[in-house]
């Protein structure tokens, strides 16, 4: 079975608090990483967390550490792929197409964006 959301896809957060209330709903960003074993994705610019890093020394003797902010993973059910034509979140489907490579025909499953509606 193919993956509905892949690394590099443009997705939109479809659940959670709105941006006016400090959340990320409605925000769009590209998928940085897919964690398939926990059904989570890391989206750029979404779900920022602060991480306190212990101070240590690198090989050159410079001190490293402090407070860092980076993106944390969110569940895959809270994001939807953005339709490239309309710019709205949409569902993803698969269709079987025949592709010709090196003179041989091969049937492959291809992802496509379904018609985006108002309910998503």
N, C-alpha and C positions, 0 to 999 in steps of 0.2 A: 504494500500500500504506500502510495506517495505521501509526502508531507504537504499539508495545506499551507504552512508558514515556513519559509526558508530564510536563511541568512541573506541579508541585503534587501528583503522585501520592504516596501513602504507600508506601514500599518498605522491604525488609529486606535487609541484607547476608547472602548465603548462602554465601560462601566466604572463605578467609583465616584468620588466627589468631583464636582465641576471645577474648572480652573478658578472661578471666582471664590470658591470655598477652599482653595489651597490644594486641590487635587489635580489630576492629569486627564480627566475625561475630555475627549475632543482633540487632544494633542496628537500630532502625527510625527513619526520618526522612523528611521530605518532600523531593521533588526541587526544587532551587533553579534548576538550569539543565540543559539537554540540549545536548551538543555532538555533533550528528549526524555531522559529517564525520569525527570520530575515534571514534565509537561509545562515548562516555563521558558520564557524568552526574555532577552535583555534588549531593550529598545533605547536608542540614543535620545537623551534629553528627557527621559521619563523615569520616575521613581528614584530620584536622587536620595542617597543616604550618606551620612557622615560617618567616617571610620577613623578611629583614633589609632595611629600607628606608633608603636614604641620606638623611641630614639635609639639608633644604632650607628655603627660606623661602617662606611663602605671601605673597599680596598685602598682607596686613595686617602682615607683619613677624614673625609667630609662627614658631617653629622646628617643623618636622615631621620625623618619622623615628623610627627605633628598630626594635624587633622586634615584628612583628605575627603573629597566628595566624589562619588562615582555612582553609576547606575546599578540598581539592584534588579534581579529578575522579577517579572510579574507573570501570573498564570496565563496560559495561552488562550483561555476562554474569555479573557478580558480585552483582547485585541482582535481586530478584524483587518484583513488586507484591504488596501485602498484601490478602488477601481481606477485604472490609469486614464480612462476617458472622462469620467464625471468628477473624480477627486473625492468621492464619498466612500465610506466603508461598504464592503460587499462580501458575499459568500464566495467560496472558491469551489469549483467543480473540476471534474476530470473527464476528458473525452479521449477516445481511442483513435489515433491517426496512424496512417501508414507513411513511414519515412523511408526514403531511398538513400542508402549509404553504400558506397563501393559497388554499385550495381545490384545490390540485394535489397529487397523490400522487407521492412521490419515494422511490426505494429508496436507502438509505444503509447503510454498514457501521458497526456499533456494537460497541464493546469490551465484553467481559464477563469476569468472573473465573471460571475453570474451577474444578471441585471441588478444594479443597486437600487434599493427601494427606500421608502421613508421609515420603515419599521426597524432598521438597524441603527 
